[in-house]
Amino acid sequence: MALLPPRARPGARPVGRARGPVRRPPTRLPASTAGMAARRFRVGRIVLCLLLLASAMQLVLIQTVRSGDLTASAAKQRTTRITIAAERGAILDRNGNRLAFSTEARALVTNPRLIAANRKEQAPAYKAEMAQAVAAATGGDPNALKALLDADRGYVVLTTSADPDVARALRERFPEIAEEQREARQYPAGTLAANVIGAASWSADDRKLVGRVGLESSDDGALAGTDGYQVVDTAEGSDTVIPGSTRAQEPAVPGSDVELTLDSDLQYVVQQKLQDYVAKTGARGGSAVVLDVRTGEVRAMANGTTFDPRQLGTADPATLGNAAVSSPFEPGSVNKVVTMAGALEYGLAKPDDVLQVPGSIDVADRTVHDAWNHGVDNYTLTGVLAKSSNVGTIMTAEKLGADRFSEMLARFGIGQRTNVGLPGESAGSVPARQSWSGSTFGNLPIGQGLSMTVLQMAGMYQAVANDGVRIPPRIVAATIGPDGSRTAEPAPEPVRVVSPQTAAQLRTMLTAVTQKGTGGNTGTGVAAQVPGYQVAGKTGTAQQVDPNCGCYASSTYWITFAGMMPAQDPRFVMGIMLDAPGGGTSAAPLFHEVASYLGQQERIPVGEPAPVQTLVVP
C-alpha cells in the first residue's frame, strides 16, 4: 500500500525548494483614495506654476518699473556722506599775537544706564572714580560730573574739549567712555579784548565751531572757512568706512585769519586801568578807546565790565556786549569843541577874543547856568573852552547859528555809524534839524539832548588832532587766507571837517584845558597832564535822565574826557566815559595814566611845556 506525504504546517516552507524572498500579491488602494491623491498632485502643480508666474512677474517689475527707485534706495543704504569740517581761522593783534585760535579736541561721552547695568553693585564707586579722573584730567567739577553719571540717562557729555591724548588715556581706563571729534576754541589771554573778539563755541547741529558774539560772530563767514565732504561706503549697521570705497570728495577750505589793529600790550593796560578806575570811583561802568591819529586805527578798546570767552556758557549776558560802540550817552562839555570849531572855521571868533560872560543866559523858555556861580566875567574864547563855561559856549553858538552848528555836527560824524567793523554799533542820536525848538539850541552846544558812543567821541578829537581830517575808525586791519595771502581792509574815505589852521588853533586852545595857571587861569583838566608832553583835551559832565520823571537827574552823571598827545604833533587820541561815578570824579586822571604809558611804550620824544594861556581878563 502506498504512503501519503505528510500535511504541511501552516507557514512552513515547501520541502525540497530553494530558499528566496516570498512574493506576495500587490495591495490595491481603494478607488476613492487613489482619486484624492491624483487631485492633490494636480493642485500642487497648479500652485507651483502660479508661484513661478508671480515670481517671474515680480522679477520683471523690479528690473523695469521699480529699477531706478530700488537702485537709488540700495545706493543710499550703502553709501554715507561725511562732512569734513573746515578749520576755523585765528584772530590776531597787529603784531601777530594770537588772541583766538582753534585746536583739535575730543568730547567725552558715556551711558550711565549701561554703567549701572554692567557694574551692578560696583557702579556707584566706579562712577565716583570716573568723575574724579575726568575732572582731574580736564579741569572739570567732580561733583557736577558725578551728578551727570548718577542721572538715569542713556547719554551724557562729560567734557567738550579734552586733549586727544587725555581722551585716549581716559578711554583705556574707563571702557564705557566714548569720544567724539571736535574743534576747541582757545583764548590764551582770557578776558583781554573779549568784548571786541567775542566768542565761538561748538554747535552740535552744525558739527563745528560757530561764532556767538563779537567779531567771532560778525566775521564768522571769513573765520569759518568752507566745509568739505566725502562720499564713502560704510559697513552695514555702523559708520565704519570701507577702505577704498570713496565715491566723491571735496576737501575743506580752512578759514581765514583776521588781523586786528589792536595792540595787546596797550589793550591790557587800558583795560586794567579802566576797570580799576571804575571800581575805585564806584561807577556803574565805563568805556575807553585809543585811536591812532594818522590812520584812525583802533589801538585799544575796553569796557568796565567784561567776560571770559572760555566760560561763555556761564557769563552774565549783560557783559557780552561792547558798550564802547553800542551804548550811546550824552557827552556833556566835550561836545563844546563843535561850537568852537565852527566859530573859528567861519571866522566868527578868534581864540583871544574876550567875551563878557554872565552866570546864566536865557534860551527860549529855559535858563542855562554855568557850573559855578559868578557875575559877569571877562573870558577869552580859549577861557570859555578851558573853564567849560556853558553860558560862553551858547553865546558863541548863537553867533554860529543853528544851521551851521548842525552842519558841523554832521562833519564830525555825530549821529552816524562809524562802520568800524564791529557788531551792534550805534549811530547815537541827533534831533532832526527841522524838529529843533528854541530851547534845543540851549542844550546841544553844551552836549545835552544828543548822544554818541565813546568811539564817536574819540573820532571827533581825532579830526582835530589830524589837521582837521576825520578818518573813520577801523579795527580789522586785514584777512590772511589759508595760503598766507594778506588782504588789507580798504582804507576809509577821509572827511574834511575843518581847515588845518582851525585844527591847529583848536589844539592850542585845548592845551589850556590841562594847564595850571594863576589868577583863574587854570583849566578843568589839570589832572590829565603828562610830564614832558603837551596834552590837549576836554573834560565833560552830563546829567543823566531820571527814568522816573523823564527829567534830568540832579546827582547822576556821565563823566567824560577826550584828549590827545603830544598836542604839538599828536600821535594818539583817547576817549573815556564813566557811567555814574561818585561825586566829584573826573576822567582826566585815567587819561594821564594811559598817556604816560603810551609816551614810554612808543618812545614819543618829550617836548617843551605848553605856554600858559590867558583865560580870564581882569
VEXTOR-507294 format. One record per residue (C-alpha): residue in three letters; x, y, z. Coordinates in steps of 0.25 Angstrom, whole numbers, plus 2048, in hexadecimal, padded with zeros to 3 digits. Layout:
residues N
ALAXYZ ...
//
This chain:
residues 618
MET800800800 ALA80580D7FC LEU809818807 LEU803827806 PRO80C833809 PRO80A83A816 ARG801846817 ALA809853816 ARG80885C822 PRO80386A820 GLY80E87381D ALA81986881A ARG82286980E PRO82085F804 VAL829853805 GLY8338527FA ARG8328607F5 ALA83D86B7F4 ARG83C8767FF GLY8398847FA PRO8308907FC VAL82288E7FE ARG81A8947F3 ARG80C89A7F7 PRO80289F7EE PRO8018AF7ED THR7F88B67F6 ARG7ED8BE7EF LEU7E98CC7F4 PRO7DA8CF7F5 ALA7D58D77E9 SER7D28E37F2 THR7E08E47F8 ALA7E78E47EA GLY7DE8EF7E5 MET7E18F87F0 ALA7F08F67EE ALA7EF8FA7E0 ARG7E79067E3 ARG7F190B7ED PHE7FC9097E3 ARG7F59117D8 VAL7F291C7E2 GLY80191C7E7 ARG80591E7D8 ILE7FC92A7D6 VAL8009317E3 LEU80F92F7DF CYS80C9357D2 LEU8059417D8 LEU8109437E1 LEU81A9437D6 LEU81294C7CE ALA8119567D9 SER8209567DB ALA8229587CD MET8199647CD GLN81F96A7D9 LEU82D9687D3 VAL82996F7C6 LEU82397A7CF ILE82F97C7D7 GLN83897C7CB THR8309867C3 VAL82598F7CA ARG82C98F7D8 SER83A98E7D3 GLY83E99D7D5 ASP83899F7E3 LEU83D9927E9 THR84B9957E3 ALA84B9A37EA SER84699D7F7 ALA8519927F7 ALA85C99C7F4 LYS8569A57FF GLN85799A809 ARG865996806 THR86B9A4804 THR86E9AF80E ARG8719BE80C ILE87B9C2817 THR87D9D1819 ILE88B9D681B ALA88B9E2824 ALA8949ED820 GLU89E9F282A ARG89AA00830 GLY8A3A0B82D ALA8AAA13839 ILE8A9A2183E LEU8B6A2983F ASP8BAA36844 ARG8C2A4083C ASN8CFA39840 GLY8CBA2B83C ASN8C7A2784A ARG8BCA1C84A LEU8B0A21852 ALA8A7A1584E PHE8ABA08847 SER8A69FA845 THR8AB9ED84A GLU8A79DE847 ALA89F9D9853 ARG8969CE857 ALA8899CE85E LEU8889C2868 VAL87A9BC86A THR8759B0871 ASN8689A8874 PRO8659A8883 ARG85A99D882 LEU86499487B ILE86E996886 ALA863993891 ALA85F986889 ASN86D981887 ARG873985894 LYS86898189D GLU86B9848AC GLN8799898A8 ALA87299489F PRO8729A08AA ALA88199E8AD TYR88499D89F LYS87D9A989B ALA8839B18A6 GLU8919AD8A1 MET88E9B1893 ALA8899BE897 GLN8959C189F ALA89E9BC894 VAL8979C5889 ALA8979D1892 ALA8A69D0895 ALA8A99CE886 THR8A19D9880 GLY89F9E388C GLY8909E088E ASP8889E089A PRO8889D28A0 ASN87B9D48A7 ALA8749D889B LEU87A9CD893 LYS8759C389E ALA8679C989D LEU8679C688E LEU86C9B8890 ASP8619B589A ALA8569BA891 ASP84C9B088B ARG8509B387D GLY8569AC871 TYR85F9B786C VAL8679C2874 VAL8739CB870 LEU87E9CB87A THR8869D5873 THR8869DC865 SER8959E0863 ALA89E9D5868 ASP8AC9D4862 PRO8AD9C8859 ASP8B89C1862 VAL8B09C386E ALA8A39BD868 ARG8AB9B1863 ALA8B09AF871 LEU8A39B0878 ARG89C9A786E GLU8A799C871 ARG8A499D87F PHE89599E87E PRO88F996872 GLU88299C874 ILE8879AA86F ALA8869AD861 GLU88C9B9859 GLU8869C284E GLN8909CA846 ARG88E9D9847 GLU8969E6846 ALA8989EF852 ARG89A9FE852 GLN8A5A0385B TYR8A6A11861 PRO8B4A12866 ALA8B3A2086C GLY8A5A1D873 THR89DA2A875 LEU8A7A3286C ALA89FA3A862 ALA893A2F864 ASN889A3A861 VAL88FA3C853 ILE893A2E850 GLY887A27855 ALA886A18856 ALA883A0C84E SER87E9FE853 TRP87B9F184E SER86D9EF847 ALA8689E0848 ASP85F9E383C ASP8699E9833 ARG8749DF838 LYS87E9EB838 LEU8829F8840 VAL878A0383E GLY87BA12841 ARG871A1684C VAL875A25850 GLY87FA3084C LEU888A2E840 GLU887A1F841 SER878A2183D SER879A2D833 ASP885A2782C ASP880A1982C GLY880A1781D ALA88FA1A81C LEU893A13828 ALA88BA06826 GLY890A02818 THR8899F880F ASP8859EA814 GLY8899DF80A TYR8839D1809 GLN8869C3805 VAL87C9B8800 VAL8809AA804 ASP87B99D806 THR879999815 ALA87798B81B GLU86998781E GLY86498C82B SER87099582E ASP8779A182A THR884999827 VAL88999E819 ILE88D992810 PRO89B99580B GLY89C9997FC SER88D99C7FB THR88E9AB7F9 ARG8849AF7EE ALA8869BE7EF GLN88D9C87F7 GLU88F9D77F9 PRO89A9DC802 ALA8969E680D VAL89C9F480B PRO8A19FA819 GLY89CA0781E SER8A4A1481C ASP8ABA1A828 VAL8A6A2882C GLU8B1A3282F LEU8ADA3E838 THR8B2A4C83B LEU8B3A4984A ASP8C0A49851 SER8BFA3E85C ASP8C8A45866 LEU8C1A53865 GLN8B4A4B865 TYR8B8A45872 VAL8BCA52879 VAL8AFA59874 GLN8A6A4E879 GLN8ACA4C886 LYS8ADA5B88A LEU89FA5E885 GLN89AA5288D ASP8A2A56899 TYR89DA65898 VAL88EA61896 ALA88FA598A3 LYS897A648AA THR88CA6E8A7 GLY880A658A9 ALA87CA6789B ARG871A5E894 GLY87AA5C889 GLY883A6387E SER88AA63871 ALA897A6786B VAL89CA6885D VAL8AAA6B858 LEU8ACA6F849 ASP8B8A71840 VAL8B7A7F83C ARG8BCA7D82E THR8B5A7182A GLY8A8A70832 GLU8ACA62837 VAL8A7A5E844 ARG8B3A5A84D ALA8ABA57859 MET89CA5685D ALA898A5286B ASN88CA52873 GLY88AA52882 THR883A44882 THR887A3887A PHE886A2987A ASP88FA1D878 PRO88DA1786A ARG892A0A86F GLN885A09879 LEU87BA0F86F GLY870A06874 THR870A0C882 ALA873A1A87E ASP86AA25882 PRO862A29875 ALA864A38879 THR873A37878 LEU873A3186A GLY871A3E862 ASN87BA4985E ALA876A55865 ALA881A5E85E VAL879A5C851 SER86BA58855 SER868A61861 PRO866A7085E PHE866A7B868 GLU864A8A86A PRO873A8F869 GLY872A9C870 SER87DAA686E VAL886A9E865 ASN87BAA285B LYS87FAB185C VAL88AAAF852 VAL880AAE847 THR87BABD84A MET88AAC184B ALA88EABB83E GLY882AC1837 ALA885ACF83D LEU894ACE839 GLU891AC882B TYR887AD2827 GLY88FADE82C LEU885AE2837 ALA88FAE2842 LYS89EAE1846 PRO8A4AD9852 ASP8A8AE6859 ASP89AAED857 VAL895AF2864 LEU886AEF868 GLN87FAF5873 VAL878AE9879 PRO86DAE9883 GLY86AADE88D SER85DADA885 ILE857ADC878 ASP848ADB873 VAL846AD2867 ALA837AD2862 ASP82FACD86E ARG83BAC8877 THR847ACE87E VAL855AC887D HIS85FAC9888 ASP86EAC788A ALA872ABC893 TRP877AC789D ASN871AD48A2 HIS877AE189D GLY873AEE898 VAL877AF488A ASP885AEF888 ASN88FAF287C TYR893AE5876 THR89BAE3869 LEU895AD985F THR8A0AD0864 GLY89CAD2872 VAL88DACF86F LEU892AC186A ALA89DABF875 LYS894AC3880 SER888ABC879 SER87EAC787A ASN870AC3875 VAL86CAD2874 GLY878AD686C THR876ACA863 ILE868ACD860 MET86BADC85D THR875AD7853 ALA86BACC84D GLU861AD784B LYS86BADF842 LEU86EAD283A GLY85FACF839 ALA857AC2839 ASP859ABE82A ARG868AC082B PHE868AB9838 SER860AAD833 GLU86AAAC827 MET876AAC830 LEU86FAA0838 ALA86EA9882B ARG87CA9B827 PHE881A96834 GLY879A89831 ILE86FA8B83D GLY862A8383A GLN869A7A830 ARG86FA6C832 THR87EA6B830 ASN87DA5E829 VAL889A5A832 GLY887A4B82F LEU880A4783C PRO872A4183E GLY868A49845 GLU86DA56842 SER864A62846 ALA863A6F83E GLY860A7784A SER855A81848 VAL854A90844 PRO846A96843 ALA842A99835 ARG845AA8831 GLN836AAA82E SER832AA683B TRP83AAAF843 SER833AB984C GLY839AC6853 SER83DABE85F THR844AB3857 PHE84FABD853 GLY851ABF862 ASN855AB0864 LEU85CAAB858 PRO868AB4859 ILE86BAB0867 GLY86AAA1864 GLN85CA9E869 GLY850A9A860 LEU859A92857 SER860A85859 MET86DA7E854 THR876A72857 VAL884A7285C LEU889A6F84F GLN882A7A848 MET887A84853 ALA895A7F851 GLY893A81842 MET88FA8F844 TYR89CA9284A GLN8A4A8A840 ALA89FA94836 VAL8A5AA083E ALA8B2A98840 ASN8B3A95831 ASP8B3AA382C GLY8A4AA382A VAL8A3A96822 ARG89AA8B829 ILE89DA7D825 PRO892A73829 PRO898A69833 ARG89AA5B82F ILE89EA4F838 VAL8A0A4482D ALA8AEA46826 ALA8AEA3A81C THR8AAA2C81A ILE8B4A21817 GLY8B0A1680E PRO8B3A07810 ASP8BEA09806 GLY8C5A1480E SER8C0A1F805 ARG8BDA2C80D THR8B1A35808 ALA8B1A4280F GLU8A4A49812 PRO8A1A55809 ALA8A5A6280F PRO899A6A814 GLU895A7780C PRO89BA83813 VAL891A8E817 ARG896A9D817 VAL890AA3824 VAL897AB0825 SER8A4AB681F PRO8B2AB3825 GLN8B2AC182A THR8A5ABF832 ALA8AAAB2837 ALA8B7AB883C GLN8B0AC3843 LEU8A7AB984A ARG8B3AB084F THR8B9ABD855 MET8ACAC185C LEU8AAAB2861 THR8B8AB2867 ALA8B3ABE870 VAL8A9AB3876 THR8B4AAC87C GLN8BCAB8881 LYS8BFABC88F GLY8C0ACB890 THR8BDAD789A GLY8B3AE189B GLY8A8AD8896 ASN8B0AD388A THR8AFAC488E GLY8A7ABB885 THR89DAB0889 GLY8A6AA4885 VAL8B4AA788C ALA8B4A98891 ALA8B6A94882 GLN8C4A9A881 VAL8CFA9187E PRO8DDA96882 GLY8E6A99875 TYR8DAA9986C GLN8CFAA3868 VAL8C2A9E86A ALA8B5AA3863 GLY8A7A9F867 LYS89AAA286D THR892A9E879 GLY883A9B879 THR878A99883 ALA86AA9687E GLN85DA94886 GLN856A86884 VAL848A85883 ASP840A8088F PRO836A76889 ASN82CA78894 CYS829A86890 GLY82FA87882 CYS837A93886 TYR846A95889 ALA84BA8F896 SER852A998A0 SER85CA8F8A4 THR85FA85899 TYR869A8888E TRP871A83883 ILE87FA88885 THR888A89878 PHE895A8D873 ALA89BA8D865 GLY8A9A91862 MET8B6A8F85A MET8C5A8F85C PRO8CEA95859 ALA8C6AA1856 GLN8D0AA884C ASP8D1A9B844 PRO8C6A91848 ARG8C8A82847 PHE8BDA7D84F VAL8AFA81853 MET8A7A7B85F GLY899A7C863 ILE894A78870 MET886A77876 LEU882A73885 ASP873A70888 ALA86EA76895 PRO87BA7689D GLY87BA7C8AB GLY87AA8B8AD GLY886A948A8 THR88CA8A89F SER894A8D893 ALA899A84888 ALA8A5A8D886 PRO8AEA8488F LEU8ABA78887 PHE8AFA7F87B HIS8BCA83882 GLU8BFA74886 VAL8BDA6F878 ALA8C4A7A871 SER8D0A7987A TYR8D1A6A875 LEU8D0A6E867 GLY8DBA78868 GLN8E4A6D86D GLN8DFA62864 GLU8E0A6A857 ARG8EDA7185B ILE8E6A7E858 PRO8F0A8A859 VAL8EEA93864 GLY8ECAA2861 GLU8EBAB0866 PRO8DFAB2870 ALA8D3ABA86A PRO8D3AC986D VAL8C9ACD878 GLN8BDAD4870 THR8B4ADF875 LEU8A7ADA879 VAL8A1AE5882 VAL8A3AF487F PRO8A3AFD88B 
//
